């Protein structure tokens, strides 16, 4: 099993890079921070499938290598820049995600929609570490940005599950799960603009009785969701940066 390779899912790979870029922008990173941040994100990008496949197969040796390699590239800059304290919140969040994903994957299996959705929280994680590796303090703007990006990635995955002909996942669940995202308007009311398109998509899905089964149609659906995620990404990043 090759360690370095391009992710099978372009959406996951794209999110890894874009999440880091968003985190660096909101952290007001200097040119050194950008160089380090992009280099770190590329390591995560090229080892993502190796780490995921090792975890799924529960190969402890490969898991240790993947975790050690990624841990090292994130840890070294923070030790050099003395921003190790800025890793506390990101590590707690990542730990919770892994604990939930592990619990569901073992209890419900890898094909369970909830397990799949939880896994989609992970590609956005680099945004949380961007401040520390750029030598900047962790901020609430970075946390809110990561939350919206990661949360909608998970909701988008659940949305896809409702459209698959060979699944029986209720369409109301993604919509109901999405509604708590509106809590972010208590932090910044302008973020409601970023929430509108996903909400409309999920509401319209309740009445959509078309399902997909062919691999090409599933890929098209996946790209449609990725475009929706990128719209939320651009809007939320712009709002948080400018306000």
C-alpha positions in Angstrom: 0.0 0.0 0.0 1.6 3.2 -1.2 1.9 6.0 1.4 1.8 9.0 -0.9 -1.0 9.2 -3.5 -3.7 11.5 -4.8 -7.0 11.0 -2.8 -9.6 8.9 -4.6 -12.3 11.5 -3.8 -11.4 14.8 -5.3 -13.8 16.5 -2.9 -11.8 15.3 0.1 -8.5 16.4 -1.4 -9.8 19.8 -2.4 -11.3 20.4 1.0 -7.9 19.6 2.7 -6.1 22.3 0.7 -8.9 24.8 0.8 -9.5 24.4 4.5 -5.8 25.2 5.2 -6.0 28.2 2.9 -9.1 29.5 4.7 -7.4 29.0 8.1 -4.3 30.9 6.9 -6.4 33.8 5.5 -8.3 34.2 8.8 -5.1 33.9 10.8 -3.5 36.7 8.7 -0.5 34.5 8.1 2.7 36.0 6.7 4.6 34.5 3.8 6.5 32.1 6.0 3.2 30.9 7.5 1.8 30.3 4.0 4.8 28.3 2.9 4.7 26.1 6.0 0.9 25.8 5.9 0.7 24.7 2.3 3.6 22.3 2.7 1.8 20.7 5.7 -1.5 20.6 3.9 0.2 18.8 1.0 1.5 16.1 3.3 -2.1 15.5 4.6 -3.4 15.6 1.0 -1.0 12.9 -0.3 -1.3 10.7 2.8 -5.0 11.0 3.4 -6.0 7.8 1.6 -3.2 5.8 3.1 -4.3 6.9 6.6 -8.0 6.3 5.9 -7.4 2.8 4.3 -5.1 1.8 7.2 -7.7 2.9 9.7 -10.5 1.1 7.9 -8.5 -2.1 7.7 -7.3 -1.6 11.3 -3.7 -2.1 10.4 -1.9 -0.8 13.5 1.5 -0.5 11.9 0.3 1.6 9.0 -2.0 3.6 11.3 1.0 4.5 13.5 3.1 5.5 10.5 0.3 7.7 9.1 -0.4 9.3 12.4 3.3 9.8 13.2 4.1 11.4 9.8 1.2 13.8 9.9 1.6 14.5 13.6 5.3 15.4 13.0 4.6 17.9 10.2 2.0 19.6 12.3 4.0 19.5 15.5 7.5 20.7 14.3 6.4 24.2 13.2 4.5 24.8 16.5 7.5 23.8 18.5 9.8 26.1 16.5 7.3 29.0 16.7 6.3 28.3 20.3 2.6 28.0 19.5 2.1 24.6 21.0 -0.7 25.9 23.3 -2.7 26.8 20.1 -3.0 23.1 19.4 -5.2 22.3 22.4 -8.6 23.1 20.9 -7.8 21.5 17.5 -6.6 18.3 19.2 -9.6 18.1 21.4 -11.9 18.5 18.4 -10.1 15.9 16.4 -10.1 13.5 19.3 -13.9 13.8 19.6 -14.4 13.3 15.9 -12.3 10.2 15.9 -14.0 8.8 19.0 -17.4 9.3 17.5 -16.4 7.8 14.1 -14.7 4.9 15.8 -17.8 4.2 17.9 -20.2 4.3 14.9 -17.9 2.4 12.5 -17.6 -0.4 15.0 -21.3 -0.4 16.1 -23.0 0.3 12.8 -20.4 -0.5 10.2 -18.6 1.5 7.6 -21.6 1.7 5.2 -23.8 3.3 7.8 -24.8 6.9 6.7 -23.9 8.3 10.1 -20.4 6.7 9.9 -19.9 8.1 6.4 -21.1 11.6 7.4 -18.8 11.7 10.4 -15.8 10.7 8.2 -16.5 13.8 6.1 -15.7 16.0 9.1 -12.0 15.1 8.8 -10.9 16.8 5.5 -11.6 20.2 6.9 -9.4 19.7 10.0 -6.3 21.5 8.6 -8.2 24.8 9.1 -8.0 24.3 12.8 -4.2 23.9 12.8 -3.5 26.7 10.4 -3.0 29.4 13.1 -0.6 27.3 15.2 1.7 26.4 12.3 1.6 29.9 11.0 2.7 31.3 14.4 -0.6 33.0 15.1 -3.1 32.6 17.9 -6.2 30.4 17.6 -9.3 32.5 17.0 -13.0 32.1 17.2 -13.3 33.0 13.5 -11.2 30.0 12.6 -13.4 27.8 14.8 -16.6 29.1 13.2 -15.1 28.7 9.7 -14.1 25.2 10.3 -17.4 24.3 11.9 -19.4 25.5 8.9 -17.2 23.9 6.3 -16.8 20.5 8.2 -20.5 20.4 9.2 -21.8 21.0 5.8 -19.4 18.4 4.4 -21.0 15.9 6.8 -24.5 17.1 6.0 -23.7 16.9 2.2 -22.6 13.3 2.6 -25.9 12.5 4.4 -27.8 14.3 1.6 -26.1 12.0 -1.0 -27.1 9.0 1.1 -30.8 10.0 0.8 -30.5 10.1 -3.0 -29.1 6.6 -3.5 -31.5 4.1 -4.8 -30.0 1.3 -2.7 -30.2 3.2 0.6 -33.2 3.9 2.7 -32.0 7.0 4.6 -34.9 9.4 5.4 -34.6 12.7 3.6 -35.7 14.7 6.7 -32.6 13.7 8.7 -30.0 15.9 6.8 -32.4 18.9 7.0 -33.0 18.4 10.7 -29.3 17.9 11.4 -28.5 21.1 9.4 -30.8 23.4 11.4 -28.4 23.7 14.4 -25.9 25.4 12.1 -28.0 28.5 12.3 -26.6 29.0 15.8 -23.6 30.7 14.1 -25.8 33.7 13.4 -25.6 34.5 17.1 -21.9 35.0 16.5 -22.2 36.8 13.2 -25.7 37.6 11.7 -24.3 38.0 8.2 -23.4 34.3 8.1 -27.1 33.6 7.4 -26.2 34.4 3.7 -23.9 31.4 3.6 -26.5 29.1 5.1 -29.3 29.8 2.6 -28.3 27.7 -0.4 -27.7 24.5 1.7 -31.0 25.0 3.4 -32.9 25.5 0.1 -31.2 22.4 -1.3 -32.1 20.3 1.7 -35.7 21.5 1.7 -36.2 20.8 -2.0 -34.7 17.4 -1.4 -37.8 16.5 0.6 -40.0 16.7 -2.5 -37.4 15.2 -4.9 -38.4 11.6 -5.7 -35.6 10.9 -8.1 -32.8 8.5 -7.1 -29.5 7.5 -8.5 -27.8 4.1 -8.8 -25.3 4.3 -11.6 -21.8 5.2 -10.7 -21.7 8.1 -13.2 -24.8 9.6 -11.7 -23.5 9.2 -8.2 -20.3 11.1 -9.2 -22.4 13.9 -10.7 -24.4 14.1 -7.5 -21.1 14.2 -5.5 -19.7 17.1 -7.7 -23.0 19.0 -7.3 -22.6 18.8 -3.5 -19.0 19.8 -3.7 -20.0 22.9 -5.6 -22.5 23.7 -2.9 -19.8 23.2 -0.3 -17.5 25.6 -2.1 -20.2 28.3 -2.3 -20.6 28.1 1.4 -16.8 28.1 1.8 -16.4 31.3 -0.2 -19.3 33.1 1.4 -18.5 32.2 5.0 -14.8 32.9 4.5 -15.5 36.3 3.0 -18.0 37.2 5.7 -15.7 36.2 8.5 -12.7 38.0 7.0 -14.5 41.2 6.2 -16.6 41.6 9.3 
